[in-house]
């Protein structure tokens, strides 16, 4: 199956450009968008063969998510079940026979962590939301992740844990030294990310990346049991 995620930063604006052409080109089974910045029913998309599900913020022109799927879900949830946290249209969760598909636009902590209390409350509620017996595909934009809580940080943590497990299961005279040696590539990778991150915030460099035509990165290794689970 092919899943596509796109932060459109305003669906009405991107519709005036090439949204439909990009949508058709990907030929996705499920297409998720974030930051739609529109109310439900404010935009009408002609997407033959797709079911459409929208979540909108109470505040006009703010946040919002949507999912377009070929297969009709068993059910669709538009929030965490918390009236306060669900006022910004940040989730569309679709249940299918074998898995959940969760499109999320996480609230940002904002400058100087002005909204950190809201963000922490959201994280706790979202963690509870993603519990259950069915596997889940979590997709979207994790805005404001600035620590190892990010999906990239989780990926690094999993790699580190996998290395540690290998070392402990094959003990030698100095496991600490072996672990240090085996995690050297990971530490170098994280170090280079720290060095380059300030430059990636420069608009002209981001435009160069966009012009490069990179659309996706092939996943070469997957977990047998996904670490996230959704409600029944």
C-alpha atoms as an extended CHARMM CRD file, in Angstrom:
* protein
*
       232  EXT
         1         1  UNK       CA              0.0000000000        0.0000000000        0.0000000000  PROA      1               0.0000000000
         2         2  UNK       CA              1.1120000000        3.5600000000       -0.6260000000  PROA      2               0.0000000000
         3         3  UNK       CA              0.5940000000        6.2330000000        2.0380000000  PROA      3               0.0000000000
         4         4  UNK       CA              1.3310000000        9.9010000000        1.3840000000  PROA      4               0.0000000000
         5         5  UNK       CA              1.5110000000       12.7720000000        3.8860000000  PROA      5               0.0000000000
         6         6  UNK       CA              1.6590000000       16.4660000000        2.9950000000  PROA      6               0.0000000000
         7         7  UNK       CA              1.5210000000       19.6180000000        5.1020000000  PROA      7               0.0000000000
         8         8  UNK       CA             -0.2590000000       21.8340000000        2.5990000000  PROA      8               0.0000000000
         9         9  UNK       CA             -0.1640000000       24.9990000000        4.7530000000  PROA      9               0.0000000000
        10        10  UNK       CA             -3.5930000000       26.0380000000        3.4840000000  PROA      10              0.0000000000
        11        11  UNK       CA             -5.5500000000       23.7760000000        1.1360000000  PROA      11              0.0000000000
        12        12  UNK       CA             -7.3040000000       26.6610000000       -0.6140000000  PROA      12              0.0000000000
        13        13  UNK       CA             -3.9890000000       28.2350000000       -1.5660000000  PROA      13              0.0000000000
        14        14  UNK       CA             -2.4260000000       24.9990000000       -2.8010000000  PROA      14              0.0000000000
        15        15  UNK       CA             -5.5210000000       24.1790000000       -4.8570000000  PROA      15              0.0000000000
        16        16  UNK       CA             -4.7150000000       27.2610000000       -6.9380000000  PROA      16              0.0000000000
        17        17  UNK       CA             -1.3430000000       25.7050000000       -7.7390000000  PROA      17              0.0000000000
        18        18  UNK       CA             -0.8420000000       22.0080000000       -8.4390000000  PROA      18              0.0000000000
        19        19  UNK       CA             -2.4690000000       20.0390000000       -5.6120000000  PROA      19              0.0000000000
        20        20  UNK       CA             -4.6580000000       17.8960000000       -7.8330000000  PROA      20              0.0000000000
        21        21  UNK       CA             -1.8030000000       17.1180000000      -10.2090000000  PROA      21              0.0000000000
        22        22  UNK       CA              0.4160000000       16.0330000000       -7.3060000000  PROA      22              0.0000000000
        23        23  UNK       CA             -2.4140000000       14.0260000000       -5.7820000000  PROA      23              0.0000000000
        24        24  UNK       CA             -3.0240000000       12.1250000000       -9.0300000000  PROA      24              0.0000000000
        25        25  UNK       CA              0.6950000000       11.5680000000       -9.6130000000  PROA      25              0.0000000000
        26        26  UNK       CA              1.2030000000        9.7750000000       -6.2920000000  PROA      26              0.0000000000
        27        27  UNK       CA             -1.7630000000        7.4390000000       -6.8670000000  PROA      27              0.0000000000
        28        28  UNK       CA             -1.8750000000        6.7650000000       -3.1240000000  PROA      28              0.0000000000
        29        29  UNK       CA             -4.0830000000        4.2850000000       -1.3230000000  PROA      29              0.0000000000
        30        30  UNK       CA             -4.3620000000        6.7840000000        1.5250000000  PROA      30              0.0000000000
        31        31  UNK       CA             -3.4530000000       10.4630000000        1.2030000000  PROA      31              0.0000000000
        32        32  UNK       CA             -3.2100000000       12.5630000000        4.3890000000  PROA      32              0.0000000000
        33        33  UNK       CA             -2.8600000000       16.3320000000        4.6210000000  PROA      33              0.0000000000
        34        34  UNK       CA             -2.2370000000       18.6560000000        7.5320000000  PROA      34              0.0000000000
        35        35  UNK       CA             -2.7400000000       22.3660000000        8.2170000000  PROA      35              0.0000000000
        36        36  UNK       CA             -5.7190000000       22.5860000000        5.8750000000  PROA      36              0.0000000000
        37        37  UNK       CA             -6.7690000000       25.9350000000        7.4030000000  PROA      37              0.0000000000
        38        38  UNK       CA            -10.3880000000       25.5660000000        6.3500000000  PROA      38              0.0000000000
        39        39  UNK       CA            -13.7500000000       24.6380000000        7.8220000000  PROA      39              0.0000000000
        40        40  UNK       CA            -15.5580000000       21.4080000000        6.9830000000  PROA      40              0.0000000000
        41        41  UNK       CA            -17.4900000000       21.9180000000        3.7520000000  PROA      41              0.0000000000
        42        42  UNK       CA            -15.5820000000       25.0790000000        2.8510000000  PROA      42              0.0000000000
        43        43  UNK       CA            -13.5920000000       23.2270000000        0.1790000000  PROA      43              0.0000000000
        44        44  UNK       CA            -15.0190000000       20.7210000000       -2.2870000000  PROA      44              0.0000000000
        45        45  UNK       CA            -12.5180000000       18.3220000000       -3.8280000000  PROA      45              0.0000000000
        46        46  UNK       CA            -13.4060000000       16.1150000000       -6.7860000000  PROA      46              0.0000000000
        47        47  UNK       CA            -11.4240000000       12.9610000000       -5.9840000000  PROA      47              0.0000000000
        48        48  UNK       CA            -13.1070000000       10.0350000000       -7.7710000000  PROA      48              0.0000000000
        49        49  UNK       CA            -12.5910000000        6.7340000000       -5.9990000000  PROA      49              0.0000000000
        50        50  UNK       CA            -11.6850000000        8.2900000000       -2.6520000000  PROA      50              0.0000000000
        51        51  UNK       CA            -13.5790000000        8.7170000000        0.5920000000  PROA      51              0.0000000000
        52        52  UNK       CA            -12.9000000000       12.0670000000        2.2710000000  PROA      52              0.0000000000
        53        53  UNK       CA            -12.6920000000       12.7700000000        6.0060000000  PROA      53              0.0000000000
        54        54  UNK       CA            -11.9880000000       16.2380000000        7.3840000000  PROA      54              0.0000000000
        55        55  UNK       CA            -11.2790000000       17.6580000000       10.8480000000  PROA      55              0.0000000000
        56        56  UNK       CA            -11.3630000000       21.4320000000       11.3070000000  PROA      56              0.0000000000
        57        57  UNK       CA            -10.4170000000       23.8490000000       14.0640000000  PROA      57              0.0000000000
        58        58  UNK       CA            -13.0560000000       25.9880000000       15.7090000000  PROA      58              0.0000000000
        59        59  UNK       CA            -10.8210000000       28.9520000000       14.9240000000  PROA      59              0.0000000000
        60        60  UNK       CA            -11.1580000000       29.8110000000       11.2420000000  PROA      60              0.0000000000
        61        61  UNK       CA             -8.0670000000       29.5600000000        9.0440000000  PROA      61              0.0000000000
        62        62  UNK       CA             -6.1480000000       27.5180000000       11.5980000000  PROA      62              0.0000000000
        63        63  UNK       CA             -4.7630000000       23.9820000000       11.8080000000  PROA      63              0.0000000000
        64        64  UNK       CA             -6.9860000000       21.1930000000       10.3910000000  PROA      64              0.0000000000
        65        65  UNK       CA             -6.3770000000       17.7260000000        8.9470000000  PROA      65              0.0000000000
        66        66  UNK       CA             -7.8990000000       15.4820000000        6.2980000000  PROA      66              0.0000000000
        67        67  UNK       CA             -7.6130000000       11.9180000000        4.9940000000  PROA      67              0.0000000000
        68        68  UNK       CA             -8.5210000000       10.6730000000        1.5180000000  PROA      68              0.0000000000
        69        69  UNK       CA             -8.7180000000        6.8760000000        1.2610000000  PROA      69              0.0000000000
        70        70  UNK       CA             -9.6930000000        4.4170000000       -1.4520000000  PROA      70              0.0000000000
        71        71  UNK       CA            -10.9910000000        1.8630000000        1.0420000000  PROA      71              0.0000000000
        72        72  UNK       CA            -13.8750000000        2.9300000000        3.2500000000  PROA      72              0.0000000000
        73        73  UNK       CA            -12.8490000000        2.7180000000        6.9250000000  PROA      73              0.0000000000
        74        74  UNK       CA            -14.7830000000        0.7430000000        9.5110000000  PROA      74              0.0000000000
        75        75  UNK       CA            -15.0230000000        3.9550000000       11.4990000000  PROA      75              0.0000000000
        76        76  UNK       CA            -13.4160000000        7.3950000000       11.7360000000  PROA      76              0.0000000000
        77        77  UNK       CA            -12.4720000000        9.4120000000       14.8220000000  PROA      77              0.0000000000
        78        78  UNK       CA            -11.9180000000       13.1670000000       14.6930000000  PROA      78              0.0000000000
        79        79  UNK       CA            -10.2150000000       13.7100000000       18.0200000000  PROA      79              0.0000000000
        80        80  UNK       CA             -8.8770000000       12.3420000000       21.2790000000  PROA      80              0.0000000000
        81        81  UNK       CA            -12.2200000000       12.4180000000       23.0600000000  PROA      81              0.0000000000
        82        82  UNK       CA            -11.2810000000       15.5890000000       24.9460000000  PROA      82              0.0000000000
        83        83  UNK       CA            -13.3900000000       18.6270000000       24.0470000000  PROA      83              0.0000000000
        84        84  UNK       CA            -10.6330000000       21.0840000000       24.9540000000  PROA      84              0.0000000000
        85        85  UNK       CA             -7.8580000000       19.2940000000       23.0470000000  PROA      85              0.0000000000
        86        86  UNK       CA            -10.1050000000       18.4930000000       20.0780000000  PROA      86              0.0000000000
        87        87  UNK       CA            -10.9720000000       22.1310000000       19.3270000000  PROA      87              0.0000000000
        88        88  UNK       CA             -8.2140000000       22.4960000000       16.7290000000  PROA      88              0.0000000000
        89        89  UNK       CA             -8.9840000000       19.6550000000       14.2930000000  PROA      89              0.0000000000
        90        90  UNK       CA             -5.6270000000       17.9690000000       14.7210000000  PROA      90              0.0000000000
        91        91  UNK       CA             -6.5810000000       14.3190000000       14.1930000000  PROA      91              0.0000000000
        92        92  UNK       CA             -8.2950000000       12.0960000000       11.6500000000  PROA      92              0.0000000000
        93        93  UNK       CA             -8.0400000000        8.4470000000       12.7180000000  PROA      93              0.0000000000
        94        94  UNK       CA             -9.4000000000        5.7690000000       10.3800000000  PROA      94              0.0000000000
        95        95  UNK       CA             -9.9090000000        2.1730000000       11.4550000000  PROA      95              0.0000000000
        96        96  UNK       CA             -9.4530000000       -0.5580000000        8.8550000000  PROA      96              0.0000000000
        97        97  UNK       CA             -9.7850000000       -4.3370000000        9.3330000000  PROA      97              0.0000000000
        98        98  UNK       CA             -6.0400000000       -4.8500000000        9.9090000000  PROA      98              0.0000000000
        99        99  UNK       CA             -4.8280000000       -1.5120000000       11.2670000000  PROA      99              0.0000000000
       100       100  UNK       CA             -5.5110000000        2.0640000000       12.2810000000  PROA      100             0.0000000000
       101       101  UNK       CA             -4.3630000000        4.9850000000       10.1390000000  PROA      101             0.0000000000
       102       102  UNK       CA             -3.8340000000        8.1000000000       12.2710000000  PROA      102             0.0000000000
       103       103  UNK       CA             -3.1820000000       11.4520000000       10.6180000000  PROA      103             0.0000000000
       104       104  UNK       CA             -2.0090000000       13.9450000000       13.2390000000  PROA      104             0.0000000000
       105       105  UNK       CA             -0.9010000000       17.5780000000       13.2900000000  PROA      105             0.0000000000
       106       106  UNK       CA              0.6700000000       17.9410000000       16.7150000000  PROA      106             0.0000000000
       107       107  UNK       CA              0.3930000000       21.3130000000       18.5130000000  PROA      107             0.0000000000
       108       108  UNK       CA              3.6060000000       23.2960000000       18.7070000000  PROA      108             0.0000000000
       109       109  UNK       CA              5.0890000000       24.3470000000       22.0380000000  PROA      109             0.0000000000
       110       110  UNK       CA              5.7370000000       27.7600000000       20.4110000000  PROA      110             0.0000000000
       111       111  UNK       CA              8.5290000000       30.2170000000       21.0680000000  PROA      111             0.0000000000
       112       112  UNK       CA              9.8560000000       30.2970000000       24.6200000000  PROA      112             0.0000000000
       113       113  UNK       CA              7.5950000000       27.2830000000       25.3200000000  PROA      113             0.0000000000
       114       114  UNK       CA              4.5870000000       29.5710000000       25.6680000000  PROA      114             0.0000000000
       115       115  UNK       CA              2.2430000000       26.6540000000       25.0550000000  PROA      115             0.0000000000
       116       116  UNK       CA              4.1840000000       23.9110000000       26.7830000000  PROA      116             0.0000000000
       117       117  UNK       CA              1.4030000000       23.0730000000       29.2860000000  PROA      117             0.0000000000
       118       118  UNK       CA             -1.0660000000       22.5200000000       26.4540000000  PROA      118             0.0000000000
       119       119  UNK       CA              1.5110000000       20.4560000000       24.5960000000  PROA      119             0.0000000000
       120       120  UNK       CA              2.2400000000       18.2250000000       27.5850000000  PROA      120             0.0000000000
       121       121  UNK       CA             -1.4740000000       17.6480000000       28.1440000000  PROA      121             0.0000000000
       122       122  UNK       CA             -1.8280000000       16.7750000000       24.4640000000  PROA      122             0.0000000000
       123       123  UNK       CA              1.0940000000       14.3220000000       24.6040000000  PROA      123             0.0000000000
       124       124  UNK       CA             -0.4120000000       12.5010000000       27.5900000000  PROA      124             0.0000000000
       125       125  UNK       CA             -3.8200000000       12.2530000000       25.9200000000  PROA      125             0.0000000000
       126       126  UNK       CA             -2.3460000000       11.1670000000       22.5770000000  PROA      126             0.0000000000
       127       127  UNK       CA             -0.2620000000        8.4770000000       24.2840000000  PROA      127             0.0000000000
       128       128  UNK       CA             -3.4240000000        7.0450000000       25.8230000000  PROA      128             0.0000000000
       129       129  UNK       CA             -5.2050000000        7.3430000000       22.4840000000  PROA      129             0.0000000000
       130       130  UNK       CA             -2.5720000000        5.1920000000       20.7700000000  PROA      130             0.0000000000
       131       131  UNK       CA             -3.1240000000        2.1240000000       22.9410000000  PROA      131             0.0000000000
       132       132  UNK       CA             -4.9530000000       -1.0420000000       21.9610000000  PROA      132             0.0000000000
       133       133  UNK       CA             -4.5830000000       -4.3150000000       20.1480000000  PROA      133             0.0000000000
       134       134  UNK       CA             -4.5090000000       -3.1900000000       16.5270000000  PROA      134             0.0000000000
       135       135  UNK       CA             -1.3710000000       -1.9940000000       14.7760000000  PROA      135             0.0000000000
       136       136  UNK       CA             -1.2430000000        1.6560000000       13.7620000000  PROA      136             0.0000000000
       137       137  UNK       CA              0.2900000000        3.7200000000       10.9980000000  PROA      137             0.0000000000
       138       138  UNK       CA              1.0570000000        7.0970000000       12.5300000000  PROA      138             0.0000000000
       139       139  UNK       CA              1.5070000000        9.7940000000        9.8930000000  PROA      139             0.0000000000
       140       140  UNK       CA              1.5000000000       13.5510000000        9.7210000000  PROA      140             0.0000000000
       141       141  UNK       CA              3.4770000000       16.3910000000       11.2310000000  PROA      141             0.0000000000
       142       142  UNK       CA              4.8950000000       16.1430000000       14.7250000000  PROA      142             0.0000000000
       143       143  UNK       CA              5.3130000000       19.8910000000       15.1870000000  PROA      143             0.0000000000
       144       144  UNK       CA              7.3550000000       21.0350000000       18.1430000000  PROA      144             0.0000000000
       145       145  UNK       CA              9.2270000000       17.7910000000       18.7750000000  PROA      145             0.0000000000
       146       146  UNK       CA             12.6320000000       19.0850000000       19.8760000000  PROA      146             0.0000000000
       147       147  UNK       CA             13.9700000000       16.1270000000       21.8420000000  PROA      147             0.0000000000
       148       148  UNK       CA             14.2880000000       12.3700000000       21.7410000000  PROA      148             0.0000000000
       149       149  UNK       CA             10.4930000000       12.2550000000       21.9080000000  PROA      149             0.0000000000
       150       150  UNK       CA             10.4630000000       12.8740000000       18.1570000000  PROA      150             0.0000000000
       151       151  UNK       CA              9.9600000000       10.0010000000       15.7440000000  PROA      151             0.0000000000
       152       152  UNK       CA             13.5400000000       10.5050000000       14.5850000000  PROA      152             0.0000000000
       153       153  UNK       CA             14.6570000000       10.3610000000       18.1990000000  PROA      153             0.0000000000
       154       154  UNK       CA             12.6270000000        7.1990000000       18.6920000000  PROA      154             0.0000000000
       155       155  UNK       CA             14.3230000000        5.6880000000       15.6430000000  PROA      155             0.0000000000
       156       156  UNK       CA             17.7420000000        6.4660000000       17.1300000000  PROA      156             0.0000000000
       157       157  UNK       CA             16.6750000000        5.0950000000       20.4990000000  PROA      157             0.0000000000
       158       158  UNK       CA             15.5220000000        1.8540000000       18.8820000000  PROA      158             0.0000000000
       159       159  UNK       CA             18.8540000000        1.5410000000       17.0810000000  PROA      159             0.0000000000
       160       160  UNK       CA             20.7630000000        2.1360000000       20.2830000000  PROA      160             0.0000000000
       161       161  UNK       CA             18.6130000000       -0.3770000000       22.1970000000  PROA      161             0.0000000000
       162       162  UNK       CA             19.1030000000       -2.9720000000       19.4690000000  PROA      162             0.0000000000
       163       163  UNK       CA             22.8770000000       -2.5640000000       19.7180000000  PROA      163             0.0000000000
       164       164  UNK       CA             22.7820000000       -2.7400000000       23.5090000000  PROA      164             0.0000000000
       165       165  UNK       CA             20.7110000000       -5.9260000000       23.3510000000  PROA      165             0.0000000000
       166       166  UNK       CA             23.2580000000       -7.5360000000       21.0430000000  PROA      166             0.0000000000
       167       167  UNK       CA             26.1090000000       -6.6140000000       23.3530000000  PROA      167             0.0000000000
       168       168  UNK       CA             24.3830000000       -7.9150000000       26.4890000000  PROA      168             0.0000000000
       169       169  UNK       CA             23.3240000000      -11.1560000000       24.8170000000  PROA      169             0.0000000000
       170       170  UNK       CA             26.9130000000      -11.8500000000       23.7720000000  PROA      170             0.0000000000
       171       171  UNK       CA             28.9020000000      -10.7380000000       26.8210000000  PROA      171             0.0000000000
       172       172  UNK       CA             32.6210000000      -10.3250000000       26.6140000000  PROA      172             0.0000000000
       173       173  UNK       CA             35.2730000000       -8.8970000000       28.8990000000  PROA      173             0.0000000000
       174       174  UNK       CA             34.2200000000       -5.2820000000       28.4630000000  PROA      174             0.0000000000
       175       175  UNK       CA             30.5840000000       -4.7770000000       27.2520000000  PROA      175             0.0000000000
       176       176  UNK       CA             30.7360000000       -1.0240000000       27.9050000000  PROA      176             0.0000000000
       177       177  UNK       CA             33.6180000000       -0.6230000000       25.4750000000  PROA      177             0.0000000000
       178       178  UNK       CA             31.9090000000       -2.7880000000       22.8450000000  PROA      178             0.0000000000
       179       179  UNK       CA             28.6970000000       -0.7710000000       23.1300000000  PROA      179             0.0000000000
       180       180  UNK       CA             30.6490000000        2.4880000000       22.8110000000  PROA      180             0.0000000000
       181       181  UNK       CA             32.3900000000        1.2270000000       19.6730000000  PROA      181             0.0000000000
       182       182  UNK       CA             29.2540000000       -0.1610000000       18.0260000000  PROA      182             0.0000000000
       183       183  UNK       CA             27.2560000000        3.0360000000       18.6020000000  PROA      183             0.0000000000
       184       184  UNK       CA             29.9660000000        5.2810000000       17.1360000000  PROA      184             0.0000000000
       185       185  UNK       CA             28.1750000000        5.5620000000       13.7280000000  PROA      185             0.0000000000
       186       186  UNK       CA             24.9230000000        6.4600000000       15.4950000000  PROA      186             0.0000000000
       187       187  UNK       CA             26.6170000000        9.1050000000       17.6420000000  PROA      187             0.0000000000
       188       188  UNK       CA             28.3230000000       10.5960000000       14.5920000000  PROA      188             0.0000000000
       189       189  UNK       CA             24.9820000000       10.7070000000       12.7690000000  PROA      189             0.0000000000
       190       190  UNK       CA             23.3050000000       12.5180000000       15.6530000000  PROA      190             0.0000000000
       191       191  UNK       CA             26.2480000000       14.9050000000       15.9800000000  PROA      191             0.0000000000
       192       192  UNK       CA             26.0740000000       15.8790000000       12.2950000000  PROA      192             0.0000000000
       193       193  UNK       CA             22.3250000000       16.4730000000       12.6350000000  PROA      193             0.0000000000
       194       194  UNK       CA             22.9640000000       18.8550000000       15.5110000000  PROA      194             0.0000000000
       195       195  UNK       CA             25.5570000000       20.7050000000       13.4390000000  PROA      195             0.0000000000
       196       196  UNK       CA             23.4200000000       21.0550000000       10.3220000000  PROA      196             0.0000000000
       197       197  UNK       CA             20.0490000000       21.7710000000       11.9460000000  PROA      197             0.0000000000
       198       198  UNK       CA             20.5390000000       25.5860000000       12.2290000000  PROA      198             0.0000000000
       199       199  UNK       CA             21.2930000000       25.8070000000        8.5050000000  PROA      199             0.0000000000
       200       200  UNK       CA             18.1420000000       23.9080000000        7.5220000000  PROA      200             0.0000000000
       201       201  UNK       CA             16.0420000000       26.6980000000        8.9630000000  PROA      201             0.0000000000
       202       202  UNK       CA             17.3640000000       29.0630000000        6.3130000000  PROA      202             0.0000000000
       203       203  UNK       CA             14.6600000000       29.5480000000        3.7020000000  PROA      203             0.0000000000
       204       204  UNK       CA             16.9500000000       29.4460000000        0.6570000000  PROA      204             0.0000000000
       205       205  UNK       CA             18.3900000000       26.0580000000        1.6930000000  PROA      205             0.0000000000
       206       206  UNK       CA             14.9160000000       24.6270000000        2.2300000000  PROA      206             0.0000000000
       207       207  UNK       CA             13.9630000000       25.8200000000       -1.2580000000  PROA      207             0.0000000000
       208       208  UNK       CA             16.9890000000       24.0040000000       -2.6940000000  PROA      208             0.0000000000
       209       209  UNK       CA             15.8350000000       20.7900000000       -1.0250000000  PROA      209             0.0000000000
       210       210  UNK       CA             12.3350000000       21.2350000000       -2.4610000000  PROA      210             0.0000000000
       211       211  UNK       CA             13.7370000000       21.8700000000       -5.9480000000  PROA      211             0.0000000000
       212       212  UNK       CA             15.8490000000       18.7180000000       -5.7560000000  PROA      212             0.0000000000
       213       213  UNK       CA             12.7450000000       16.6540000000       -6.4590000000  PROA      213             0.0000000000
       214       214  UNK       CA             13.2070000000       14.3010000000       -3.5020000000  PROA      214             0.0000000000
       215       215  UNK       CA              9.8140000000       12.7530000000       -2.7800000000  PROA      215             0.0000000000
       216       216  UNK       CA             10.4630000000        9.8790000000       -0.3990000000  PROA      216             0.0000000000
       217       217  UNK       CA             13.0680000000        7.7420000000        1.3210000000  PROA      217             0.0000000000
       218       218  UNK       CA             12.9120000000        3.9670000000        0.9310000000  PROA      218             0.0000000000
       219       219  UNK       CA             12.5540000000        2.1000000000        4.2080000000  PROA      219             0.0000000000
       220       220  UNK       CA             14.9710000000       -0.8110000000        4.2420000000  PROA      220             0.0000000000
       221       221  UNK       CA             14.1850000000       -2.2490000000        7.6720000000  PROA      221             0.0000000000
       222       222  UNK       CA             10.8930000000       -2.5300000000        9.5430000000  PROA      222             0.0000000000
       223       223  UNK       CA              9.8880000000       -3.7420000000       12.9720000000  PROA      223             0.0000000000
       224       224  UNK       CA              8.0020000000       -7.0220000000       13.1790000000  PROA      224             0.0000000000
       225       225  UNK       CA              5.7350000000       -5.5530000000       15.8600000000  PROA      225             0.0000000000
       226       226  UNK       CA              4.9710000000       -1.8170000000       15.4470000000  PROA      226             0.0000000000
       227       227  UNK       CA              5.6680000000        0.1500000000       18.6540000000  PROA      227             0.0000000000
       228       228  UNK       CA              2.3750000000        2.0430000000       18.4650000000  PROA      228             0.0000000000
       229       229  UNK       CA             -1.0830000000        0.6300000000       18.9260000000  PROA      229             0.0000000000
       230       230  UNK       CA             -4.5200000000        2.1590000000       18.5960000000  PROA      230             0.0000000000
       231       231  UNK       CA             -7.8590000000        1.6410000000       20.2690000000  PROA      231             0.0000000000
       232       232  UNK       CA            -10.1710000000       -1.1110000000       19.1200000000  PROA      232             0.0000000000
